[in-house]
Amino acid sequence: MKIIILGAGQVGSAVAENLSSEKNDITVIDLDAERLRELSDRIDIGTIVGHGSYPNILAEAGAEEADMLIAVTSSDEVNMVACQIAHVLFRTPTKIARIRSSRYTRNDALFDKTGIAIDVIISPEQLVTDYIHRLISHPGALQVVNFAEGKVQLVAVKALHGGPLIGKRLSDLREHIPSVDTRVAAIYRRSRAIVPTGSTIIEVDDEIFFVAERNHIRAVMSELGRLESHYKRIILAGGGNVGYRLAAELEQRYNVKIIEHNAKRTQWLSENLDRALVLQSSATDRDDLLRANIENTDVFIALTNDDEANIMSSLLAKRLGARKVMTLITNPAYVDLVQGHDIDIAISPQQATIGQLLTHVRRGDIVSVHSLRRGAAEAIEAIAHGDERSSKVVGRTVDEIDLPEGTTIGAIVRQGNVIISHGHIEILSGDRVILFVVDKRHITNVEKLFQVNATFL
């Protein structure tokens, strides 16, 4: 697939790295020649220095033959104009744009069939907000992913001392919670992936990904680790776009405080939030955190646009008694360095965004894609089509499907009903199949499983 990416910032670079590894023809456009040079030194892509919305620059990038345009510059206006020009002049089939301002996105008429020609709008701030909200709703989870409109969830947890299943086989899970059906899709032990079987012994610090119906998640988590009580008190450090959105979503259910150093922004937040308490202070100041009652806080979440400030405020909050600490980190190199020690969860906005982009790049009828473990693994929701002659999955049981190495089917959603995957379950046409792919190098083979052969009419 030929893909043009506008913007070589954090998101654009991360997208280019993900897609170039899958044998796509990638060209990245940016005004910063040095940034492009650094990117092309790391991965095999084409680069063009220039303004991404100019017709001549798009033509130079090969827009006439492009299958997709992904506009993720820092300017909403450039992204929108580029998509419109790609549509009018080059008839680019798929146009994806990052639009950050809600002043654009809340106006549906702007992007209807007669409006600006954008096929998919991505709001990284909203994706990160939703991501954090799911973590808050599931205390103790490292990652929570929704499938089938939230009927099914894939959850990552760490096996801790005191968990009922520590030192026992996975098959014992059924005996502990006989009324709950679940499937462990993968286990990461000392950063190495293990494809689990019934005889796999659960060890302390295993990172376990399991699939279950939404209302069964907490029961499964209680078996794999120590069940944490629901959060009540939350402090957000940073009242930018993400901080404001998150506070607006949480303030009706939780006791929310926002720490914001900018006086003008503090005033704006106070006027636009109903219940959240807005404090003009510094999240890296010990006395300011103590005045915010940090020692009695269930969750401290650092959400400024400064990685170093987020890390330092999170470490300080943890030291002062915050029960759980989450930190927004845009530099991928920092994520693995900080997560799992004093910082409980490092949140990468790029990974939250990439999943939505990949949904539209994947071949076959792919409903959703979620990037996991900093892009090393993926969770996919695909729809099975065809019949026994035209499909590699329809009419076959889970055990009969030739899955690529390290790939697990976690669940099937059939006519709104959730069926946890077991070897004897047969896949029918129209089923939504939820897969966990340990090694994304096998993604192409997974896609081929869900592509209907030409014999299917």
GIPEWO-V893151 format. One record per residue. N is the residue number from 1. RES is the residue in three letters. PSI is psi in radians with two decimals (none if undefined). OMEGA is omega in radians with two decimals (NA if undefined). Layout:
# GIPEWO-V893151
n = <N N>
res = <RES RES>
psi = <PSI PSI>
omega = <OMEGA OMEGA>
This chain:
# GIPEWO-V893151
n = <1 2 3 4 5 6 7 8 9 10 11 12 13 14 15 16 17 18 19 20 21 22 23 24 25 26 27 28 29 30 31 32 33 34 35 36 37 38 39 40 41 42 43 44 45 46 47 48 49 50 51 52 53 54 55 56 57 58 59 60 61 62 63 64 65 66 67 68 69 70 71 72 73 74 75 76 77 78 79 80 81 82 83 84 85 86 87 88 89 90 91 92 93 94 95 96 97 98 99 100 101 102 103 104 105 106 107 108 109 110 111 112 113 114 115 116 117 118 119 120 121 122 123 124 125 126 127 128 129 130 131 132 133 134 135 136 137 138 139 140 141 142 143 144 145 146 147 148 149 150 151 152 153 154 155 156 157 158 159 160 161 162 163 164 165 166 167 168 169 170 171 172 173 174 175 176 177 178 179 180 181 182 183 184 185 186 187 188 189 190 191 192 193 194 195 196 197 198 199 200 201 202 203 204 205 206 207 208 209 210 211 212 213 214 215 216 217 218 219 220 221 222 223 224 225 226 227 228 229 230 231 232 233 234 235 236 237 238 239 240 241 242 243 244 245 246 247 248 249 250 251 252 253 254 255 256 257 258 259 260 261 262 263 264 265 266 267 268 269 270 271 272 273 274 275 276 277 278 279 280 281 282 283 284 285 286 287 288 289 290 291 292 293 294 295 296 297 298 299 300 301 302 303 304 305 306 307 308 309 310 311 312 313 314 315 316 317 318 319 320 321 322 323 324 325 326 327 328 329 330 331 332 333 334 335 336 337 338 339 340 341 342 343 344 345 346 347 348 349 350 351 352 353 354 355 356 357 358 359 360 361 362 363 364 365 366 367 368 369 370 371 372 373 374 375 376 377 378 379 380 381 382 383 384 385 386 387 388 389 390 391 392 393 394 395 396 397 398 399 400 401 402 403 404 405 406 407 408 409 410 411 412 413 414 415 416 417 418 419 420 421 422 423 424 425 426 427 428 429 430 431 432 433 434 435 436 437 438 439 440 441 442 443 444 445 446 447 448 449 450 451 452 453 454 455 456 457>
res = <MET LYS ILE ILE ILE LEU GLY ALA GLY GLN VAL GLY SER ALA VAL ALA GLU ASN LEU SER SER GLU LYS ASN ASP ILE THR VAL ILE ASP LEU ASP ALA GLU ARG LEU ARG GLU LEU SER ASP ARG ILE ASP ILE GLY THR ILE VAL GLY HIS GLY SER TYR PRO ASN ILE LEU ALA GLU ALA GLY ALA GLU GLU ALA ASP MET LEU ILE ALA VAL THR SER SER ASP GLU VAL ASN MET VAL ALA CYS GLN ILE ALA HIS VAL LEU PHE ARG THR PRO THR LYS ILE ALA ARG ILE ARG SER SER ARG TYR THR ARG ASN ASP ALA LEU PHE ASP LYS THR GLY ILE ALA ILE ASP VAL ILE ILE SER PRO GLU GLN LEU VAL THR ASP TYR ILE HIS ARG LEU ILE SER HIS PRO GLY ALA LEU GLN VAL VAL ASN PHE ALA GLU GLY LYS VAL GLN LEU VAL ALA VAL LYS ALA LEU HIS GLY GLY PRO LEU ILE GLY LYS ARG LEU SER ASP LEU ARG GLU HIS ILE PRO SER VAL ASP THR ARG VAL ALA ALA ILE TYR ARG ARG SER ARG ALA ILE VAL PRO THR GLY SER THR ILE ILE GLU VAL ASP ASP GLU ILE PHE PHE VAL ALA GLU ARG ASN HIS ILE ARG ALA VAL MET SER GLU LEU GLY ARG LEU GLU SER HIS TYR LYS ARG ILE ILE LEU ALA GLY GLY GLY ASN VAL GLY TYR ARG LEU ALA ALA GLU LEU GLU GLN ARG TYR ASN VAL LYS ILE ILE GLU HIS ASN ALA LYS ARG THR GLN TRP LEU SER GLU ASN LEU ASP ARG ALA LEU VAL LEU GLN SER SER ALA THR ASP ARG ASP ASP LEU LEU ARG ALA ASN ILE GLU ASN THR ASP VAL PHE ILE ALA LEU THR ASN ASP ASP GLU ALA ASN ILE MET SER SER LEU LEU ALA LYS ARG LEU GLY ALA ARG LYS VAL MET THR LEU ILE THR ASN PRO ALA TYR VAL ASP LEU VAL GLN GLY HIS ASP ILE ASP ILE ALA ILE SER PRO GLN GLN ALA THR ILE GLY GLN LEU LEU THR HIS VAL ARG ARG GLY ASP ILE VAL SER VAL HIS SER LEU ARG ARG GLY ALA ALA GLU ALA ILE GLU ALA ILE ALA HIS GLY ASP GLU ARG SER SER LYS VAL VAL GLY ARG THR VAL ASP GLU ILE ASP LEU PRO GLU GLY THR THR ILE GLY ALA ILE VAL ARG GLN GLY ASN VAL ILE ILE SER HIS GLY HIS ILE GLU ILE LEU SER GLY ASP ARG VAL ILE LEU PHE VAL VAL ASP LYS ARG HIS ILE THR ASN VAL GLU LYS LEU PHE GLN VAL ASN ALA THR PHE LEU>
psi = <2.35 2.13 2.31 2.26 2.18 2.07 2.12 0.54 -2.79 -0.83 -0.85 -0.75 -0.76 -0.70 -0.78 -0.75 -0.72 -0.79 -0.56 -0.48 -0.15 0.44 0.56 2.70 1.85 2.33 2.25 2.32 2.33 2.74 -0.30 1.80 -0.67 -0.72 -0.71 -0.69 -0.77 -0.67 -0.76 -0.39 -0.49 -0.62 2.78 1.59 2.90 2.60 2.58 2.25 2.13 3.14 2.08 -0.32 -0.01 2.31 -0.71 -0.59 -0.74 -0.69 -0.72 -0.56 -0.11 0.60 -0.47 -0.51 -0.02 2.46 -0.43 2.48 2.22 1.87 1.82 0.68 3.02 -0.07 2.06 -0.71 -0.74 -0.74 -0.75 -0.79 -0.72 -0.75 -0.72 -0.75 -0.72 -0.60 -0.85 -0.80 -0.56 -0.08 0.74 2.18 -0.78 2.22 2.11 2.32 2.42 2.13 2.04 -0.61 2.20 -0.26 -0.44 -0.86 -0.43 -0.04 1.63 -0.61 -0.39 -0.47 0.36 -2.97 -0.43 0.02 -2.59 2.31 1.36 2.20 -0.65 2.21 2.28 2.26 1.71 -0.66 -0.74 -0.65 -0.75 -0.70 -0.82 -0.69 -0.85 -0.67 -0.70 -0.67 -0.69 -0.59 -0.29 1.34 2.25 -0.24 2.51 -0.50 2.49 2.20 2.33 2.50 2.74 0.96 0.58 0.01 -0.61 2.49 2.48 2.15 2.41 2.28 2.75 2.26 2.14 2.78 2.35 -0.19 2.44 -0.47 0.04 2.23 0.10 2.93 2.67 -0.57 -0.37 -0.27 -0.69 -0.66 -0.59 -0.66 1.26 -0.40 -0.03 2.26 2.28 2.86 2.15 2.04 -0.58 2.72 2.32 2.10 2.04 0.80 0.13 2.34 2.39 2.22 1.98 2.61 3.03 -0.47 -0.04 2.24 2.26 2.24 2.75 2.41 0.05 2.41 1.97 2.21 2.11 2.74 2.38 2.90 2.64 -0.77 -0.01 -0.07 -0.81 -0.63 -0.72 -0.74 -0.61 -0.41 -0.50 -0.29 -2.92 2.15 2.16 2.55 2.75 2.56 2.63 -0.77 2.17 2.33 2.24 2.20 1.87 2.08 0.62 -2.72 -0.81 -0.79 -0.77 -0.83 -0.77 -0.75 -0.72 -0.61 -0.52 -0.41 -0.38 -0.38 -0.47 2.85 1.85 2.33 2.49 2.26 2.05 2.22 -0.42 2.16 -0.74 -0.73 -0.64 -0.76 -0.75 -0.76 -0.72 -0.62 -0.38 -0.04 2.55 -0.87 -0.43 2.47 2.15 2.18 2.20 1.76 -3.03 2.26 -0.15 0.12 2.15 -0.80 -0.66 -0.68 -0.69 -0.66 -0.46 0.05 0.80 -0.54 -0.31 0.31 2.35 -0.74 2.26 2.21 2.04 2.10 0.38 3.05 0.30 1.90 -0.80 -0.72 -0.68 -0.77 -0.80 -0.74 -0.60 -0.76 -0.70 -0.74 -0.72 -0.76 -0.56 -0.02 0.05 2.33 -0.74 2.45 2.24 2.49 2.22 2.16 2.10 -0.42 1.93 -0.49 -0.41 -0.44 -0.93 -0.42 -0.57 -0.49 2.43 -0.08 -2.01 -0.46 2.09 -0.77 2.17 2.22 2.14 1.97 -0.52 -0.77 -0.61 -0.58 -0.68 -0.67 -0.78 -0.65 -0.76 -0.51 -0.60 -0.08 -0.55 2.48 2.71 3.05 1.49 2.10 -0.76 2.66 2.39 2.18 2.27 2.69 0.96 0.63 -0.09 -0.53 2.88 2.59 2.32 2.45 2.00 2.63 2.26 2.33 2.86 -2.75 -2.94 -0.49 -0.60 -0.21 2.57 -0.09 -0.59 2.34 0.08 2.59 2.88 -0.71 -0.46 -0.24 2.33 1.37 2.48 2.75 2.31 0.17 2.36 2.35 2.10 -0.68 2.82 2.37 2.05 1.98 0.73 -0.13 2.40 2.23 1.97 2.39 2.30 2.81 -0.54 -0.11 2.24 2.39 2.28 2.75 2.34 -0.19 2.48 2.07 2.21 2.09 2.60 2.17 1.90 -0.74 1.93 -0.10 -0.31 0.14 -0.73 -0.69 -0.60 -0.75 -0.75 -0.54 -0.54 0.24 2.26 2.35 2.81 -0.31 -0.24 2.22 none>
omega = <3.11 -3.03 3.04 3.13 3.07 3.13 -3.14 3.06 -3.08 -3.11 -3.13 3.12 3.14 3.11 3.14 3.13 3.12 -3.03 -3.11 3.14 -3.12 3.03 2.99 3.07 -2.99 2.97 -3.13 3.12 3.10 3.10 -3.05 -3.09 -3.12 3.12 3.11 -3.14 3.13 -3.14 -3.12 3.05 -3.10 -3.05 -3.09 3.13 2.97 3.13 3.08 3.08 -3.14 -3.12 -2.97 -3.13 3.12 -3.13 -3.09 3.12 3.09 3.11 3.12 3.13 3.11 -3.08 -3.13 -3.14 -3.04 3.05 -3.03 2.99 3.10 -3.07 -3.09 3.02 -3.13 -3.10 3.06 -3.06 3.09 -3.13 -3.12 -3.13 3.14 3.12 3.14 3.12 3.11 3.12 -3.04 -3.02 -2.99 3.14 3.11 -3.02 -3.07 -3.10 -3.11 -3.12 2.98 3.10 -3.02 -3.04 3.10 3.10 3.04 -2.95 -3.12 3.10 -3.05 -3.08 -3.11 -3.05 3.10 -3.02 -3.14 -3.09 -3.14 -2.99 3.06 -3.11 -3.11 3.08 3.14 3.06 -3.13 -3.13 3.13 3.11 3.11 3.11 3.14 -3.14 -3.12 3.14 3.11 3.12 3.12 -3.14 -3.13 -3.12 -3.14 -3.14 3.05 3.12 3.12 -3.09 3.13 2.99 3.08 3.14 3.06 3.11 -3.12 3.09 2.98 -3.05 3.04 3.09 3.05 3.10 -3.03 3.04 3.12 3.11 -3.08 -3.05 3.11 -3.14 -3.13 -3.12 3.08 -3.13 3.12 -3.14 3.14 3.14 -3.11 3.13 -3.04 -3.11 -3.10 3.09 -3.14 3.10 3.03 -3.04 -3.12 3.05 3.03 -3.11 -3.06 3.08 3.11 -3.09 3.05 3.03 -2.96 2.97 -3.14 -3.09 3.14 3.13 3.13 -3.13 3.08 3.13 2.98 3.01 -2.96 3.04 3.12 -3.14 3.09 3.00 -3.06 -3.06 3.10 -3.02 -3.06 3.12 3.14 3.13 -3.12 3.12 -3.04 3.14 3.08 -3.10 -3.14 3.08 -3.12 3.12 3.08 -3.03 -3.05 3.03 3.08 3.08 -3.10 -3.11 3.07 -3.08 -3.12 -3.14 3.14 -3.12 -3.10 3.13 -3.14 3.13 -3.01 -2.89 3.13 -3.06 -3.06 3.00 -2.98 2.99 3.05 3.03 -3.11 -3.05 -3.07 -3.05 -3.12 3.12 3.10 3.12 -3.13 3.13 -3.14 -3.11 -3.02 3.07 -3.05 -2.98 -3.09 3.10 -3.11 -3.09 3.04 -3.11 -3.10 3.14 3.08 3.11 -3.08 -3.10 3.12 3.11 3.12 3.10 3.10 3.12 -3.08 -3.06 3.11 -3.09 3.10 -3.12 2.99 -3.09 -3.13 -2.96 3.11 3.11 -3.14 -3.10 -3.08 3.11 3.11 -3.12 -3.10 -3.14 3.12 3.12 3.12 3.14 3.13 3.14 -3.10 2.99 3.09 -3.08 -3.12 -3.12 3.05 -3.02 3.06 -3.10 -3.12 3.13 -3.08 -3.11 -3.12 -2.95 -3.10 -3.12 -2.97 -3.03 3.03 3.09 3.08 3.08 -3.04 -3.09 3.02 -3.05 -3.14 3.12 3.12 -3.11 3.09 -3.10 -3.04 -3.13 -3.13 3.10 -3.10 3.11 -3.06 3.10 -3.08 3.08 -3.03 -3.11 -3.11 -3.10 -3.13 3.10 3.09 3.11 -3.06 3.10 3.10 3.03 -3.11 -3.10 3.11 2.96 -3.00 2.98 -3.08 3.12 3.12 3.12 3.04 3.12 -3.07 -3.11 -2.99 -3.08 3.10 -3.11 -3.08 -3.14 3.13 3.04 3.14 -3.14 -3.08 -3.11 -3.12 -3.11 3.06 -3.12 3.10 -3.13 -3.09 2.97 -3.06 -3.08 3.04 3.05 -3.06 -3.13 3.09 -3.14 -3.11 3.09 3.09 -3.01 2.96 -3.00 -3.05 -3.09 3.12 3.12 3.11 3.09 -3.11 3.10 2.96 -3.05 -3.11 -3.06 3.01 -3.11 -3.08 -3.10 -3.04 3.04 3.14 -3.08 -3.12 3.11 3.07 3.11 -3.11 3.11 -3.05 3.02 -3.09 3.12 -3.07 -3.12 -3.11 3.13 NA>
